[in-house]
Amino acid sequence: MKKVGIYTSVILIIVIFIPALIVKTFNFVPKEDKRQVNNNRTNPETEEVPADFHGYVKVYNIKNGQVMELPLEEYIKGVVAAEMPAEFHIEALKAQAVASRTYAINRMLKHGEGHPEHPEAPLCIGIHCQVYLSLEELSSIHAKDWVEKYWGKIEEAVESTKGQVLYYEGELIEALYHSTSGGMTEDAVDVFAVDLPYLKAVESQYEEDAPRYKSTVTMSGDEFVDKINKKFPDAHVTTENIAEKIKLVEKTESGRVKKISINGSIVDGREIRELFNLNSTNFKIYYNPSTNIVEIETIGYGHGVGMSQWGANGMAKNGKNYEEILKHYYTGVELGLWLEDI
């Protein structure tokens, strides 16, 4: 009877916790290009302001190939509205405004002549940088009363933090953020192979209500095996040897899988995430041989580095202000003004 119980209840479980994509969100320098990270870092007392700044930023419109020149603070309003739900607490929106402003100025200072992937401008309106939507676009994609209901709130979040950015030991930071961490953010070194003292793993509470806190991708065992073998030709994985061929090698501090072994070859967890189009790299793979079904359960959404937007909203609803939120997610930072007259 014991043997029957064991065989009928067998579900092969491969536990693979890894950090996520993002929001999307950011084309931080990849592992292969880490030499470019943090060049031209700025100091609030000595930083060079681009000669053509004058309070405006150049943004490449990926939809029509044109370059827009926008007042910095107006651009930030469009980013905050596009990147974070306007229904969020005002203190979370303020935190988003500061993070987005810091990110934009950092990129502008590094790539004043244009980013390698869009040489026309240092910033673009897509997820490669940060998403930007004009008021007209926001009006067209939201409910009829959205502008009346929320635009004033967006303006308040941006205008009340005007010019504020984040510094670590006098240098402007890489203010990365993501949607949902799944309970703990990730250390930048484990995602981008760049060790930044202010982008460390921290606890992130209050995320359980996030729509993508948990998700499941389901497929047949044959589909799963086929994708693995096409991506990794030396894998030789079958439905009979999944547990034998695919093994956990290393987790990150936050519990995400950093490395896995596929038939003896070491693979980054993010490659599995990309292969199966998962919301994050914090996941578990379950295989049931009796039904030949694979379920991949994912926690979180995004690369997991920096500020969790849903965590920020939870902190705000629990009485934290935007400065406390930012200092929680970005270790050891200080809030300061970039330019007083923008």
N, C-alpha and C positions, 0 to 999 in steps of 0.2 A: 504493500500500500504506500509506503514511503516513497518508493521509486516512482510509482504512478503519479503521486502528488508532485514530485520534483519535475518529472517530464512534462506534465500538463500545465505546470505554472511557469515553465521556462520563458523568460523574456530577457533577451540579451540586452544589457544596458551598457552603452558606452557613454561615459560622462565627460562632456567637453564644455567647460565654461570658458568663454573668451570675450574680450571687449568688442564693442560694436562700431558700426559705421556711423553716420549720420546723418546727424542730422545731416547723418547727412552731412552735412554741413560744411565740412572744411577740408580743403586740400592742404592740410599741413604737410610739411616736407616728408616724403616717404623714406623708408629705411635706406633705399638705394641712393638717396640724394641728401643725406643728412648733413653734408658739409655746408649746405646753404642755410641751415637753420641759424637764426639769431645773428646773422650778419647785420651790421648797421644798427645794432640795438641802440636805443636812445636814452639820454639822460635829461631830466626836466630842466636842468640848468644850462646844459651845453648843446642840446639837440639842435640840429639844423632844420629849419623850416623850409620846405620846398619853395623856391622863388615864385612859382606860379600858384601858390596855394590860395591866398586871399580869402580864406574861409570857404572855399569850394573844393569838391573832390571830383575827379574824373572817373566815370563808371562806364564800362563797356556793356552795351545792351546786346546780349547774345541772340535776341529775337530778330533784330534788324541790322546788326553789324555796325550800329552807330555808337559814338561816344557821347555820353551826357555829362554836362558839368552841373553839379548840384551843390547847393549850400550844404555843408557838412551836417548840420543839425536836421535839415529837412530829409537828407538821405537816411539819417539814423531813424527818423520816424517811420520811413517806409520799410526799413529793415526790421525794426521791432514789431511792426504790424504783420509782417510776412513770416517772421521767425517764431513768434510766441503768440498763443491765443490771447486775444484782447480781453477775454473773460477773466484772465488771471488777475491775481491781486496786484494792486498798483505798485507795491514794493518789489514784487517779482519783475514787473515791467521796467521799473527803474534799474534793477540789477541787469536786466537784458540790455537796456540802453547803454549803460557804462561798458559792459562787455563788448557790445557791438561797436561802440565808438573806439574803444581801445584796439580792437581787432583791425578796424578800418584804417586808423592812423598808423598802426604798426606796418600794415601792408603798403600804405602810401609812402612811408619813409623808406621801406626796403626796395620798393619797385616803382619809384617815382616816374621813371621813363616808360613803364609798362611791364606787366608780368609776362614771363616767357610763354605762358599759355594763352594770353591775350595781350600782345605787345602794345595795343592801342591805349591801354589804361591799366593802372595798378589794381583796380577792382572790377568785378563784373557783377551782374545782377542775379547770377545763378548759384547753385549749391557749391560750385567750385570755390567761391568766396563766401558771401552771405546773400541770402535771397533778399531782393529788394522789389517792392511793388509800389507803384504810384497810387495816389489817392483815387484816381479814376479806375485803375485796375482793381483796387481793393473794393470799390463800390460795385464793380461789375461781378465779382466772384462771391460776394457775401449777400446776406438777406437785405431786403429793401431798407430797413432802418439801421443797418450796421454803422454807417458813418455817423448818423445822429447819436447813436447810442454809445459808440466806442472811440471815435476819433479824438474827442476831447481828452479822453483818458490817455491815449497814446501820446498826445501833445504834452500833457502834464508830466508823464514819465520822462520824456526826453528833455523838456525845457527845465524841469526842476533839477536835472543833473547836468545841465549844459556845460560842456567842456571837461567834464570829469572823466578821468581815465585811471588805469591801474598800473602801479609801479612795483617792481621788486628790487630793493636796494638801488633805487634811483634809475632803473631801466624799465622802459615800457615792456609790458609782458605780451606773450602770445595768449590772448584771452579766448581759448577754445571753449566751446559749449556743445551740448547735445540734448536730445529730448529726454531720455529716461535711462538712468544708470542701472536700475534693477537692485538698488540697495547699497551699492558702493561704487564710487567712481574708480577710474583706472589711472595708473601711473603712466605718464607720457612715454617713459622709457620702454614700457612693455608693448606699446602700440606703434610708436614712431622711432624707436631706438635713439631717442634724444632725452637725456636726463635733465629735466628742468625742475628746480627746487620748489616752484610754486604750482606745478602740475603733478601733485601726488595723490595717491588713492585716499579718499576720505569717505566716511559713512554718509549715505544719502537717504534720509527717511521720507516718509509721507508720499511715496510714489505709487502706492497700490492702486490708486484710482486712474492712473494713466491708461489710456486706451490700448497702448502697446506694451504695457508692463509685462504681459505674458502672451505668447502666441505659439501656434503649432503648425508645422508644415508636415503634411502626410503624403506618402508615396508608397509604391510597392517596393519590395526588396530588390526586385530586378531593376527598377528605375534607379534606385540608390546605387547599386553595384555598377550599373552601366555608366553613370556619371563619374563615379570614382575612377573607374578604369580608363575612361576617355581622358580625364584630367591627368591621371598619373598612370601612364602605360605600363609601368613595372609593378603596379599594385597587385595584380592577379587576385583580386577579391571576388569571392562568390557568396551566394546567400548562405552557404554552409560554413564559411570560415570568417565571417565578418568580425566576430569577437576575437578571433585569433590574429587576424591581419591588422586590425585598427586598434591602437592602444594609446592611452594617455601617457605623455612623457613629462610635461611640466605645466604647472598652473602659475598664474600671476598671484601677487599678494591678495588681490581682491577676489580670487577664486575662479577667474576665467582661465581657460586653457591657453597656454602660450605655445606649446609644441605638442604635436601628436606624431606617432609613428604609423606609417602605412607600409606594411610589408617590409619593415626595417628602414625605410627612408623617412627622415625627419621633415615634417611639414608645419608651416605656421598655421595656427588656428584660423587666422583671418582668411586663409585660402579656402577653407571649408565653408566659412560663412559666405564668401563670394560665390562659391560653386553652387550652393543651394539657395542663394538669394535670401538669407536670413536677416531678421531685423537687427541682430547683434551677434557678437561672438561669445555671448554667455548662453550656452545651450547644452541640452542633453539629447542624445540620440537613443531611441528605444527601438529594438527590433524584435518582433514576435514571429518566430519561425512557423508557428501553427497557422497563422493567417497571412504570412509573407508580407507584413505591413511594417514600414518604418515610420516612426513619428519623431520629429525633431522639435522639442519644446524649447522655446527661446525666452529669455528674460531680458528686458530692456530694449532700447532703441537708440542706435547711434554708436559712435566710437567709445563713449564712456569717459572721455578725458575732459577735465575742467568742470564747468557748471552744468548740473542737471537742471533743465528747465522745469520739469515737474517737481523735482525736489525743491527748487527755489520757490515755487508757488506754495508748496506745503509748508516751508519754513515761514513764508510771509503770512500765511493764514494762521500760523501758530505764534504770531507776535514778533517775528524778526524783521528788522528793517533791511533795506537794500545793501547797506554797508556791511551788516552782519552776514548777510547771505554771501556776498562776494568774498569776504574774508574767510568764510568757511570753505568755499570751494576752491579758492586760489590761496594756497598756503603762504603766509608771511608777506602778503601784499599790503600796499598802502594806497589809499585813494588820493588823487591829486589833480590839479588842473593842467591840461596840456598847454593851452594858450588862453590867456585871460580875456582876449578881445574877440574871440570867434563868435 
